[in-house]
């Protein structure tokens, strides 16, 4: 369950929240019962284990690495913060993709760094995105960054770089590279699989989270996997009790329910792909294939029209005003079946083409 005034208002107004890439599935009864038992026995007057040894061991078992390769944080955001704290000074260059996770630009501003970007390229005819690997290497050579941030799957496009390309870049990079895999469970192969076979490059750090596939955004737990030198650099700047005892214990409980997580991920991926197929049949709308738990949409309608469409229906989506391509762009989280039907219904009934024979029934996902 999400807490806070905004979440409370959303729950009590019947709004459909598809704007934050949250997992729509709540926890099943078994782990809920374990968490209730935990709350009655846990010691709250003591500080948590500052080394979070048992949590790191549980996470290491999930990703099949050595526990000493893990650093755990208060969400993936804190891992990113620690990377900036360890490697970036005011005036330093930080390189990222454009577009990419909005938190990157926020941290660049907070730390007084200089932002450089490499464009995600759109092939409008194919309806696909790509990264020019040579352009990425050229940008590193030209700007001498102190930190590179690459999210794959990319937020908000849903595009994934080839793991072999990411691994090759990480080995060539002269500075730390964060390979942000927050959405990897929804997509294809991980660069982590290559590193486990061939060894970690000294500058590579893979970022993961329990917020998305595991549906634990409310407890705030992210973690990184890297070699010894980067682990030490992050541990040198993190606070000793940065992950509270409740988060640690709840995460350990849920990590025993991997089959449940994988079944929910399968449902989300299936719903996502059906949604993209269905949106393709609505005039004036374009949905792009995604490896995340979200879909990027473009419409020829004006933004004010699109906004009023979703506001009237009580559906929260994320409008994106800084994308470099023509059209009105928005990102929609993949929710429950009824949520995606509602989106399809609104888009089809108010389709830009306006021709009745093109309207798509909300039963398209049935």
Secondary structure, DSSP 4 states (H G I P E B T S, - for coil): ---SHHHHHHHHHT-EE-SS----PPPPHHHHHHHHHHHHH---SS---TT-HHHHHHHHHHHTS-GGGEEEESSHHHHHHHHHHHH--TT-EEEEEES--HHHHHHHHHTTPEEEEEEPEEETTTTEEE--HHHHHHHHHHH--SEEEEESS-TTT-----HHHHHHHHHH-SSEEEEE-TTGGGSS--HHHHHHHH---TTEEEEEESSSTT--GGG--EEEEE-HHHHHHHHHHS-TT-S-HHHHHHHHHHTT-HHHHHHHHHHHHHHHHHHHHHHTTSTTEEE---SSSEEEEEESS-HHHHHHHHHHHTEE-EEES--SSSSEEEEEE---HHHHHHHHHHHHHT-TT--GGGPPPGGGG-
